Amino acid sequence: FFLILASCSKDPLLDRMKTIQDIGDSNPQQALLMLDSLDIQVRSQSEYVKNKYDLLKIRLNDKAYITHNSDIVIKNLVKYFEAEGTLLEKQEVNYYAGSVYRDLSDAPRALEYFFKSLEYADQNKELDSIMVCNTYSNLSDLYYKVQDYKNAETMARKEWEYSDKLRLDPVLSYMQVAGALSHLGKKKEAAKLYDSTFYYIVSSPKIENYKADLYYLLGDYATLKNIKMATRCDSLLRKIKHSNLTSSNCLSYADYYILSNKPDSAIKYCNMIMKSKEDSTGFCKYDASRKLFEIYSHLGNKDSTVHYAGIHINIKI
């Protein structure tokens, strides 16, 4: 297949990378293996080819949910493509700069680069519309994490608008808008969107693909004190194999069991979060320690109440 590409192209190596990029949209792990096989060959090529290779590697790592842990490479890529790149390349490199700083928990710089990516998209008739949609999704998530729920809603609705035009799966858009609305005190509007999400999922022939979304819905319904719908989410999740629960998943179960008046089960899931090494940002441990403080306070256990109050206060997020 690559030989055919090589015979038809002025630059077969760039064509190979374009093919790997296309594969990476659906199978990033396989694409990363294919890209690594080009590493030695790429290092003898032009600066443009080497930079395209490095940008593609960051793109594939991002799509494979591999957390970025350094900004060294992306800073060099931004500098290069800002000077030499097309509008589409500038949109892309700034988007992935935003993704890197998002993973590094540097919200101000992440916001800066995501907005810069949108600026280049606005200047370009041949913009990457899916990347624009993902940019608004990231912006919504960042604003949500810093508790700027008004902007979180605005960005989520922009994402929804693009998602609808592109006929993409609407679940993430629904969830992000609903989450922002819930924190803005618009509980009825949020509940309607959560219900729309739930019924969209149950109508899918592959419900297991929405396992992560069901965990979030479980917690969201618990927060709204809708035990009926939370229980329906729990029932669906029990039909899907539970494996490698994340801290966020455990937090949803803790909220559900608090609502169900089952403190022992809630304590179990909170303790799973406190023992986990996965929560690098500390957000889940912060919430779990607060819940443990509240549960033990309600149970009248003074020693545990004081213990988790101290932990909660000292967690840095």
C-alpha positions in Angstrom: 0.0 0.0 0.0 2.8 2.4 0.9 4.7 1.5 -2.3 1.6 2.5 -4.3 1.5 5.8 -2.4 5.2 6.4 -3.0 4.8 5.9 -6.7 2.0 8.5 -7.0 3.4 11.2 -4.7 5.9 14.0 -5.0 6.7 13.4 -1.3 5.9 9.9 -0.3 6.9 10.4 3.3 4.4 13.2 3.8 1.8 11.0 2.1 2.6 8.2 4.5 2.1 10.5 7.5 -1.2 11.7 6.0 -2.4 8.1 5.8 -1.2 7.4 9.3 -3.1 10.6 10.5 -6.3 9.3 8.9 -5.9 5.9 10.5 -5.2 7.7 13.8 -8.7 9.3 13.8 -10.2 5.9 14.5 -7.2 3.8 15.8 -4.6 6.1 17.4 -2.7 3.2 19.0 -2.1 1.5 15.7 -1.2 4.8 14.1 1.4 5.5 16.7 3.1 2.2 16.0 3.1 3.0 12.3 4.5 6.5 12.9 7.3 5.2 15.1 8.5 3.0 12.2 9.3 6.2 10.3 11.3 7.9 13.0 14.8 7.1 11.7 13.9 8.0 8.1 12.3 11.3 9.1 15.4 12.6 11.0 17.3 12.9 7.7 14.5 15.0 6.1 13.7 18.7 5.8 12.7 20.8 8.8 9.2 20.9 7.5 8.9 17.1 7.4 10.5 16.7 10.9 8.1 19.2 12.3 5.1 17.6 10.6 6.2 14.3 12.2 6.5 15.8 15.7 3.1 17.5 15.4 1.5 14.3 14.2 3.0 12.4 17.2 1.4 14.9 19.6 -1.9 14.6 17.7 -1.9 10.8 18.0 -0.9 10.8 21.6 -3.8 13.2 22.3 -6.3 11.1 20.5 -5.0 8.0 22.4 -5.6 9.8 25.7 -1.9 9.7 26.5 -1.3 12.6 28.9 1.2 15.2 27.7 3.8 15.8 30.4 6.1 18.4 28.8 5.7 21.5 26.6 9.2 21.5 25.1 8.2 20.0 21.8 5.0 21.9 21.3 6.7 25.3 22.0 9.2 24.6 19.2 6.3 23.5 16.9 4.3 26.6 17.6 7.3 28.8 16.8 8.0 26.9 13.5 4.4 26.8 12.2 3.6 30.3 13.2 6.4 31.4 10.9 6.1 28.8 8.2 2.7 27.2 8.3 -0.5 27.5 6.5 -3.7 28.7 8.3 -4.8 25.1 8.7 -1.4 24.1 10.3 -1.6 27.2 12.6 -5.0 26.1 13.7 -3.8 22.6 14.4 -0.6 23.5 16.2 -2.3 26.0 18.5 -5.1 23.5 19.2 -2.5 20.9 20.3 -0.6 23.5 22.3 -3.9 24.1 24.1 -4.2 20.3 24.7 -0.7 20.1 26.1 -1.2 23.0 28.6 -4.6 21.5 29.5 -2.8 18.3 30.5 -0.2 20.3 32.4 -3.0 22.0 34.4 -2.0 25.4 33.0 -5.5 26.7 32.3 -4.6 30.3 31.3 -2.2 29.2 28.6 -4.5 26.4 27.5 -7.3 29.0 27.0 -4.9 31.3 25.2 -3.9 28.6 22.6 -7.4 27.3 22.1 -8.7 30.8 21.3 -5.8 31.4 19.0 -6.7 28.1 17.2 -10.2 29.5 16.7 -8.8 32.8 15.4 -7.0 30.9 12.6 -10.1 28.8 11.9 -12.1 32.0 11.4 -9.6 33.2 8.8 -9.7 30.0 6.8 -12.4 28.7 4.5 -10.8 25.3 4.6 -10.8 25.1 8.4 -10.9 21.8 10.3 -14.5 21.9 11.5 -14.2 18.8 13.8 -11.2 20.5 15.4 -13.2 23.6 16.0 -15.9 21.5 17.6 -13.3 19.9 19.9 -11.8 23.3 20.7 -15.1 24.5 22.0 -15.5 21.3 24.0 -12.1 21.9 25.6 -12.9 25.5 26.3 -16.1 24.5 28.0 -14.3 21.9 30.1 -11.6 24.4 31.2 -14.2 27.1 32.2 -16.2 24.4 34.1 -13.1 23.4 36.1 -12.4 27.0 37.1 -16.1 27.4 38.0 -16.9 29.9 35.3 -20.1 28.2 34.4 -21.6 31.0 32.3 -18.6 30.8 29.9 -18.7 27.0 30.2 -22.3 27.0 28.9 -21.5 29.4 26.1 -18.6 27.3 24.8 -20.7 24.1 25.2 -23.5 25.6 23.1 -21.0 26.5 20.4 -19.7 22.9 20.5 -23.3 21.7 20.2 -23.9 24.0 17.2 -20.9 22.6 15.3 -21.7 19.0 16.4 -25.2 19.4 15.0 -24.0 20.7 11.7 -21.5 17.9 11.4 -24.0 15.3 12.5 -21.7 14.1 15.3 -22.7 12.2 18.3 -24.5 14.7 20.6 -23.9 13.1 24.0 -20.9 15.2 25.0 -22.6 18.4 23.9 -25.7 17.6 25.9 -23.7 16.7 29.0 -21.5 19.8 28.9 -24.4 22.2 28.5 -26.4 20.4 31.1 -23.5 20.4 33.6 -23.1 24.2 33.2 -26.9 24.8 33.5 -27.0 22.7 36.7 -24.4 24.9 38.3 -26.1 28.0 37.1 -29.2 27.0 39.1 -31.2 26.0 36.0 -32.0 22.6 37.3 -35.1 21.9 35.1 -33.3 22.7 31.9 -30.4 20.6 33.0 -32.6 17.7 33.9 -34.3 17.7 30.4 -30.9 17.6 28.7 -29.7 14.7 31.0 -32.9 12.8 30.1 -32.3 13.5 26.4 -28.7 12.1 26.9 -30.0 9.0 28.7 -32.6 8.1 26.1 -30.2 8.7 23.3 -27.8 6.2 24.9 -30.5 3.5 25.6 -31.6 3.8 22.0 -28.1 2.9 20.8 -27.4 -0.6 19.6 -24.0 -0.4 21.4 -24.8 0.9 24.9 -21.4 -0.3 26.2 -19.7 2.4 24.1 -21.3 5.0 26.4 -20.1 3.5 29.7 -18.1 6.6 30.6 -21.1 8.8 29.9 -23.4 6.6 32.0 -21.0 7.0 35.0 -21.2 10.8 34.6 -25.0 10.6 34.3 -25.2 8.5 37.4 -23.4 11.2 39.4 -25.3 14.1 37.7 -28.7 12.5 38.5 -27.5 11.9 42.1 -26.5 15.6 42.4 -30.0 16.5 41.1 -31.4 14.1 43.7 -33.2 12.1 41.0 -32.9 8.7 42.5 -35.2 7.1 39.9 -33.0 8.0 36.9 -29.7 7.5 38.9 -30.9 3.9 39.6 -31.7 3.4 35.9 -28.1 4.4 35.1 -26.8 2.0 37.8 -28.9 -0.8 36.3 -27.4 -0.2 32.9 -23.9 -0.1 34.2 -24.4 -3.4 36.1 -25.1 -5.0 32.7 -21.7 -3.8 31.5 -18.6 -5.3 33.0 -17.1 -3.1 35.7 -13.3 -2.9 35.2 -10.7 -0.3 36.2 -13.0 2.2 37.8 -11.6 5.7 37.5 -11.6 8.2 40.4 -14.4 10.0 38.6 -16.4 6.8 38.3 -16.0 6.2 42.0 -17.1 9.8 42.8 -20.4 9.2 40.9 -21.0 6.0 42.9 -20.2 7.8 46.1 -22.8 10.5 45.3 -25.3 7.8 44.3 -24.9 5.9 47.6 -25.1 9.1 49.6 -28.4 9.8 47.9 -29.5 6.2 48.5 -28.7 6.6 52.2 -26.0 3.9 52.1 -23.1 5.6 53.9 -20.9 2.4 54.1 -21.0 2.0 50.3 -20.3 5.7 49.8 -17.3 5.5 52.2 -16.0 2.5 50.2 -15.9 4.4 46.9 -14.5 7.6 48.5 -11.7 5.5 50.0 -10.9 4.0 46.6 -10.4 7.6 45.4 -8.2 8.5 48.3 -5.9 5.5 47.7 -5.8 5.9 43.9 -2.6 7.3 42.2 -4.6 8.2 39.1 -6.0 11.6 40.2 -3.0 13.7 39.4 -4.9 17.0 39.6 -6.4 16.3 43.0 -9.9 17.3 42.0 -11.4 13.9 42.8 -9.5 13.5 46.1 -10.6 17.0 47.1 -14.3 16.1 46.5 -13.9 12.6 48.1 -12.3 14.0 51.3 -15.1 16.5 51.6 -17.7 13.8 51.2 -15.9 11.6 53.8 -15.9 14.6 56.2 -19.6 15.2 55.7 -20.5 11.5 56.0 -18.5 10.9 59.2 -19.8 14.2 60.6 -23.4 13.0 60.0 -22.6 9.6 61.6 -21.1 11.4 64.7 -17.6 9.9 64.3 -15.6 12.9 65.6 -12.1 11.4 65.0 -12.7 10.6 61.3 -14.5 13.9 60.8 -11.4 15.8 62.1 -9.1 13.5 60.1 -10.8 14.1 56.7 -11.3 17.8 57.5 -7.6 18.2 57.8 -6.9 16.2 54.6 -9.5 18.2 52.6 -8.0 21.6 53.7 -4.5 20.5 52.7 -5.3 19.1 49.3 -3.9 21.5 46.6 -5.8 21.7 43.3 
